[in-house]
Amino acid sequence: MAVQAMPIVVPLSRWSSRLALFFVSLLLVTLAMHRLGLMPTTLALNLFAVGFAGAACAVVVGLAALGQIWHTGRAGALNVAVGILLPLLAFAGPVGFFATVHNLPQINDITTDFVAPPKFVKLPARAVDANPSDYPGAHFAAQQSKGYPDIRSLVVDRPIDEVFEVVEEVARRLRWHVVASEIRVSKPPVRIGTLEATDQTMLVGFVDDVAVRVEGTSTRARIDVRSASRYGRFDFGANAARVRRFLAEVALRTDVSSPAAVASRRLRNARARAALKRQKARDQQKAPPRNVRGRGQ
């Protein structure tokens, strides 16, 4: 009876698949735990670095195993495919994302007021290894002006009390974790409302600090926002996107609820009702009486 020999598998191919499975699993577990708040950011960043470095090693080992398979004709192609393709899938997301935002300013602190940015007062103190809470200064302001020229203060012709209520509502709508919110008198009749909160990035869950300042009187209010990352030198445009979305929501809600907008909607509704009544009246005039219809039938 003939005995079929088992194919000889290249050892490097097995190591390639093992490394890929281990380090990609490490990346996924770290991502999930950090997003759920079960892991500190510093540890998560270190594990991300280790995970991507290990995934790169798996690719190198897989390429070496592929060369041995090509020259010797031994088995192990499936292991090599796992060892190379799995890390490449893990790299595809960060590489593709970085390719779309690499032209953005290399900053991590965005504000609408360069002279007197809103301060973080009520928020918990940052860790020693985190970014400083003070605004970096003119260098960041110059880069922001060049990269995000559209981000500026929002002025609304509404009482400060109404505007601050809209600010609080938008913060809740955006699911910010509000830490402090208050209005105080600065110099009569000027009043200042401040709101401090934290927000997380959607995928990884990095925590960013947000401060909103509303300054104004009974007729006009000015809104300034500051959003800053606790970790990392580059925020990949997350803070600018957060400030834009917040100001757009506030502008939309203050415009919709303004007295002029309410009066305009009432006028449009009244015109629509009047037009509907005129149309019904014309239809009734055109319709023949019932007795005429009966005789015709």
C-alpha positions as CSV (number, residue, x, y, z in Angstrom):
1,M,0.0,0.0,0.0
2,A,1.4,3.4,-1.0
3,V,1.8,6.0,1.7
4,Q,1.2,9.6,0.6
5,A,3.9,11.9,1.9
6,M,2.7,15.0,3.8
7,P,3.7,18.3,2.2
8,I,6.5,20.2,3.9
9,V,5.3,23.6,5.1
10,V,7.7,26.5,5.2
11,P,8.1,27.5,8.9
12,L,8.1,31.2,8.1
13,S,4.7,31.0,6.6
14,R,3.2,29.7,9.9
15,W,5.0,32.5,11.9
16,S,3.6,35.1,9.4
17,S,0.0,34.0,10.0
18,R,0.5,33.8,13.7
19,L,2.0,37.2,14.0
20,A,-0.8,38.7,11.8
21,L,-3.6,37.1,13.9
22,F,-2.0,38.2,17.2
23,F,-1.2,41.8,16.4
24,V,-4.4,42.5,14.4
25,S,-6.4,41.0,17.3
26,L,-4.4,43.3,19.6
27,L,-5.4,46.3,17.6
28,L,-9.1,45.4,17.5
29,V,-9.2,44.7,21.3
30,T,-7.4,48.0,22.1
31,L,-9.7,49.9,19.8
32,A,-12.8,48.5,21.5
33,M,-11.6,48.9,25.0
34,H,-10.5,52.5,24.5
35,R,-13.7,53.4,22.7
36,L,-15.7,52.1,25.7
37,G,-13.5,54.0,28.1
38,L,-12.0,50.9,29.7
39,M,-8.4,51.8,28.8
40,P,-6.4,55.0,29.3
41,T,-5.4,56.9,26.2
42,T,-1.6,56.7,26.9
43,L,-1.7,52.9,27.1
44,A,-3.9,52.7,24.0
45,L,-1.5,54.8,22.0
46,N,1.4,52.5,23.0
47,L,-0.6,49.4,22.2
48,F,-1.6,50.9,18.8
49,A,2.1,51.5,18.0
50,V,3.0,47.9,19.1
51,G,0.1,46.5,17.1
52,F,1.0,48.2,13.8
53,A,4.7,47.5,14.2
54,G,3.9,43.8,14.8
55,A,1.6,43.8,11.8
56,A,4.4,45.2,9.7
57,C,6.7,42.5,10.9
58,A,4.1,39.9,9.9
59,V,4.1,41.3,6.4
60,V,7.9,41.1,6.2
61,V,8.0,37.6,7.4
62,G,5.2,36.6,5.0
63,L,7.2,38.1,2.1
64,A,10.2,36.1,3.1
65,A,8.2,32.9,3.3
66,L,6.7,33.7,-0.1
67,G,10.2,33.8,-1.5
68,Q,11.1,30.4,0.0
69,I,7.8,28.9,-1.4
70,W,8.7,30.2,-4.8
71,H,12.2,28.7,-4.8
72,T,11.5,25.4,-3.0
73,G,8.0,24.7,-4.1
74,R,7.0,23.8,-0.5
75,A,3.5,24.4,1.0
76,G,2.4,27.4,3.1
77,A,0.7,29.7,0.6
78,L,-2.5,30.0,2.7
79,N,-0.6,31.0,5.8
80,V,1.3,33.6,3.8
81,A,-1.9,35.0,2.4
82,V,-3.2,35.4,5.9
83,G,0.0,36.9,7.2
84,I,0.1,39.5,4.4
85,L,-3.5,40.4,3.6
86,L,-4.7,40.7,7.2
87,P,-2.2,43.3,8.2
88,L,-2.7,45.2,4.9
89,L,-6.4,45.4,5.8
90,A,-5.5,46.8,9.2
91,F,-3.3,49.4,7.5
92,A,-5.9,50.3,4.9
93,G,-8.1,52.4,7.2
94,P,-5.4,54.6,8.7
95,V,-3.5,55.1,5.4
96,G,-6.7,55.9,3.5
97,F,-7.8,58.4,6.2
98,F,-4.4,60.0,6.4
99,A,-4.3,60.4,2.6
100,T,-7.5,62.6,2.8
101,V,-6.4,64.9,5.7
102,H,-2.6,65.1,5.3
103,N,-2.9,68.6,3.8
104,L,-4.7,70.0,6.9
105,P,-2.8,72.1,9.4
106,Q,-0.7,70.1,11.9
107,I,-2.5,71.5,14.9
108,N,-4.7,70.1,17.7
109,D,-6.4,73.3,19.1
110,I,-9.1,75.2,17.3
111,T,-10.7,78.5,18.4
112,T,-12.8,81.3,17.0
113,D,-11.0,83.9,19.1
114,F,-7.2,84.1,18.8
115,V,-6.9,87.1,21.1
116,A,-8.9,85.7,24.1
117,P,-9.7,82.0,23.5
118,P,-12.3,80.4,25.8
119,K,-10.5,78.8,28.7
120,F,-10.9,75.4,30.3
121,V,-11.7,76.2,34.0
122,K,-14.2,73.7,35.2
123,L,-12.9,70.7,33.3
124,P,-10.8,68.1,35.2
125,A,-7.1,68.8,35.1
126,R,-5.3,67.1,32.3
127,A,-2.8,64.3,32.9
128,V,0.9,65.1,33.1
129,D,1.6,63.4,29.7
130,A,-1.3,65.1,28.0
131,N,-1.2,68.3,26.0
132,P,-1.2,71.6,28.0
133,S,-4.6,73.2,28.5
134,D,-3.4,76.7,27.6
135,Y,-3.8,77.9,24.1
136,P,-0.5,77.4,22.2
137,G,-0.5,81.0,20.8
138,A,0.3,82.8,17.5
139,H,1.8,79.8,15.8
140,F,-1.4,77.8,15.9
141,A,-3.4,80.9,15.1
142,A,-1.5,81.5,11.9
143,Q,-1.9,77.9,10.8
144,Q,-5.6,77.9,11.6
145,S,-6.2,81.1,9.6
146,K,-4.5,79.5,6.6
147,G,-6.1,76.1,6.9
148,Y,-9.6,77.0,8.3
149,P,-10.3,80.5,7.3
150,D,-14.1,80.0,7.7
151,I,-14.0,79.3,11.4
152,R,-14.8,82.6,13.2
153,S,-17.1,84.0,15.9
154,L,-20.8,83.9,15.4
155,V,-22.8,87.1,16.1
156,V,-26.6,86.7,16.6
157,D,-29.1,89.5,17.0
158,R,-30.9,87.8,19.8
159,P,-30.9,88.2,23.6
160,I,-28.0,86.4,25.3
161,D,-30.4,84.3,27.5
162,E,-32.1,82.9,24.4
163,V,-28.8,82.3,22.6
164,F,-27.3,80.5,25.6
165,E,-30.4,78.3,25.8
166,V,-29.8,77.3,22.2
167,V,-26.1,76.7,22.9
168,E,-27.0,74.3,25.7
169,E,-29.6,72.6,23.6
170,V,-27.2,72.1,20.7
171,A,-24.5,70.7,23.1
172,R,-27.0,68.1,24.4
173,R,-28.1,67.3,20.8
174,L,-24.5,66.7,19.8
175,R,-24.1,64.4,22.9
176,W,-21.4,66.4,24.5
177,H,-20.7,65.6,28.2
178,V,-21.4,69.0,29.7
179,V,-19.3,69.6,32.9
180,A,-20.3,73.2,33.6
181,S,-22.8,75.7,32.3
182,E,-23.5,79.2,33.7
183,I,-24.3,82.8,33.0
184,R,-22.8,85.7,35.0
185,V,-22.8,89.4,34.8
186,S,-19.5,91.0,33.5
187,K,-20.1,94.7,33.1
188,P,-23.8,95.7,33.0
189,P,-25.5,95.4,30.7
190,V,-23.0,92.8,29.3
191,R,-23.4,89.2,30.4
192,I,-21.2,86.2,29.8
193,G,-22.3,82.6,29.5
194,T,-19.8,79.8,29.6
195,L,-20.2,76.1,28.8
196,E,-17.5,73.4,29.2
197,A,-17.8,69.9,28.0
198,T,-16.0,66.9,26.6
199,D,-16.6,65.0,23.4
200,Q,-15.2,61.8,21.8
201,T,-14.1,61.1,18.3
202,M,-16.4,58.7,16.6
203,L,-14.2,55.6,15.9
204,V,-11.2,55.6,18.3
205,G,-12.9,57.5,21.1
206,F,-10.2,60.1,21.8
207,V,-11.5,62.7,24.4
208,D,-11.4,66.3,23.3
209,D,-12.2,69.3,25.5
210,V,-14.7,72.0,24.4
211,A,-15.3,75.5,25.8
212,V,-18.1,77.8,24.6
213,R,-18.4,81.5,25.5
214,V,-21.5,83.6,24.8
215,E,-21.0,87.3,25.5
216,G,-23.7,89.9,24.8
217,T,-26.7,92.0,26.0
218,S,-30.4,91.9,25.6
219,T,-30.2,92.5,21.9
220,R,-27.1,90.9,20.6
221,A,-24.8,88.0,21.5
222,R,-21.4,86.8,20.3
223,I,-20.5,83.1,20.4
224,D,-16.9,81.8,20.6
225,V,-15.9,78.2,20.7
226,R,-12.6,76.3,21.4
227,S,-12.0,72.6,20.9
228,A,-8.7,71.0,21.8
229,S,-7.3,67.5,21.8
230,R,-5.9,66.1,25.0
231,Y,-3.4,63.8,23.2
232,G,-1.6,64.0,19.9
233,R,0.0,66.8,17.9
234,F,-2.4,66.4,14.9
235,D,-6.1,66.1,15.3
236,F,-6.8,65.1,11.7
237,G,-9.4,67.9,11.4
238,A,-11.6,66.6,14.2
239,N,-11.7,69.8,16.2
240,A,-12.4,72.0,13.2
241,A,-15.2,69.7,12.1
242,R,-16.7,69.8,15.6
243,V,-16.6,73.6,15.8
244,R,-18.1,73.9,12.3
245,R,-21.0,71.6,13.2
246,F,-21.7,73.3,16.5
247,L,-21.8,76.8,15.0
248,A,-23.9,75.6,12.1
249,E,-26.5,74.1,14.4
250,V,-26.6,77.2,16.6
251,A,-27.0,79.5,13.6
252,L,-29.7,77.3,12.2
253,R,-31.7,77.2,15.4
254,T,-31.3,80.9,16.3
255,D,-32.4,81.8,12.7
256,V,-35.4,79.5,12.8
257,S,-36.6,80.7,16.2
258,S,-35.9,84.4,15.5
259,P,-38.9,86.8,15.6
260,A,-38.4,87.6,11.9
261,A,-38.4,84.0,11.0
262,V,-41.5,83.2,13.1
263,A,-43.3,86.2,11.5
264,S,-42.2,85.1,8.0
265,R,-43.6,81.6,8.7
266,R,-46.8,83.0,10.0
267,L,-47.2,85.2,6.9
268,R,-46.5,82.3,4.6
269,N,-49.0,80.1,6.4
270,A,-51.7,82.9,6.3
271,R,-51.1,83.3,2.6
272,A,-51.4,79.6,2.0
273,R,-54.6,79.4,3.9
274,A,-56.0,82.4,2.0
275,A,-55.0,80.8,-1.3
276,L,-56.7,77.5,-0.3
277,K,-59.9,79.4,0.6
278,R,-59.9,81.2,-2.7
279,Q,-59.4,77.9,-4.6
280,K,-62.3,76.3,-2.7
281,A,-64.5,79.3,-3.5
282,R,-63.7,79.0,-7.2
283,D,-64.4,75.3,-7.2
284,Q,-67.8,75.8,-5.6
285,Q,-68.7,78.5,-8.2
286,K,-67.8,76.2,-11.1
287,A,-69.7,73.2,-9.7
288,P,-73.4,73.0,-10.9
289,P,-76.2,72.9,-8.4
290,R,-77.5,69.5,-7.3
291,N,-80.9,69.9,-8.9
292,V,-79.3,70.7,-12.2
293,R,-77.2,67.6,-12.1
294,G,-80.2,65.5,-11.2
295,R,-82.2,66.7,-14.2
296,G,-79.3,66.1,-16.5
297,Q,-79.1,62.5,-15.3
